[in-house]
Amino acid sequence: MSTNIINNKHDDNFLKQITVLKERIRDDKTRFDPLFQVGTEIEACLLDSNAQPVHAKSLINELSEFPFFKKTGCMIDYEYGTCQFEFKTPPLSFSDLSNLESLYEEFILDNLTKSVKRVYPNKEVIPVFLGANPSPSVLDDKIVNDFARYRELFDWQNKFQDIELEGNYFRPPHIPAAIQGFHFHLQGRNPNHVSKMFNHILNLIPSVIVLGASSKLFAGKIYSYHEPRIYLYDHSEQQNSGFPSIPRYLDSLEDYINYIISKKGILAKDYFDLEKDRHDDVRIRLNSKFYRVETRIASVQASPKALMAMIEFFVGYIYYAIMAEEQGNQLLRPLQALREERTMAVISGYEAKSHYNITDTIELQLDYAKKGLNELNLKPDFLDILDRRLKNKVSPSEFVANKWYETFDGSIEKTIYKIITEIWERTKNNNPIY
């Protein structure tokens, strides 16, 4: 892999940093850290009854003072868009995902719901837990928060050409304010184990897109793409996001460092900034004493249970796949085939046509995930959600699109209000979409 270094006055310090990181990786080959500690980040947005964006600043300020956050170690924070907020959970043991689910329920029911009513007493404000902002008013310069990093990102993206999707054109810097993601990181045993986790997660990406898409309704319009969120984000960053552009699977974690430093940064001043600037579907984080893989491909789901189902899918499959690999069974598919399958999954979902039958692949991977959880002596509490989606060939994106066609009465704003109201009820009641 190429190892071009970022060209700035910190090159000497940067080279020293890379040397230290690689030495640390070599020293840590025999580490045996606790497996699959999981921390999550979920983004949501606020809309009113007229489907107009609502500034989240007052809500974030109030919530950040709640005892819940000091008690649990969770965090509430700003995001790129003024109407967005981000909820973060600390790393927890995967052995009991019900604890993580309870954190989400407590945040939503005991904190978010009550705080929204207090902060916005004169209007109805609805938190939207979907992968895209459905408001037709979201694509505006004013929607970007006035923080240095976000303004710099805005200026960087503003130099790019418009993005075309089904006859509609979008300015690249508006896209991050209009989409929401569900990110989570999983802790590995040691550097070698984490590189294997990274490799096997790549094989899950098309299936996760199919099962978890939720953004056919984007900025006031229904699109035919199964997951337009991903298509738009990839193009808004000029391919600085998406399926990692590695030429081959990682043999070691040093391969990943070489991949990161071969890429041009956006706002990077050191390696960790370069790492953060890569908005790939999956990335390895070295910014703590532990070794972690962060997944960024999953869309926001309407319920905590569905979020937990995605985590179970990843953990069970990764554990089984690495165990099978150590026994001489190779489950990794060609990278180019995965890239093509990802593209087709974004466009066509369950009807994707590529090198493999997508529904057969999902069925097999779900089976492997169950076997992996069994090897971990864990009972799958949430995977049946994904089983039922596969059986019914449905995802939240189809559910939302069908609701649009059922309820559209000539008014985009009123129809959006009906849909986000139903989604919010599902979120509050932890009622997954099957």
Helices and strands as residue ranges (DSSP letters): H 11-27, E 38-48, H 57-63, H 67-72, E 75-78, E 84-88, G 94-96, H 97-105, I 106-112, H 113-119, E 125-128, G 141-143, H 148-157, E 163-165, E 168-170, G 172-178, E 182-187, H 191-202, H 205-212, E 217-218, E 221-222, H 228-236, E 241-242, H 253-261, H 271-277, E 279-280, E 282-285, E 292-295, H 304-326, H 335-348, G 349-351, H 358-375, H 384-392, H 396-407, H 412-429
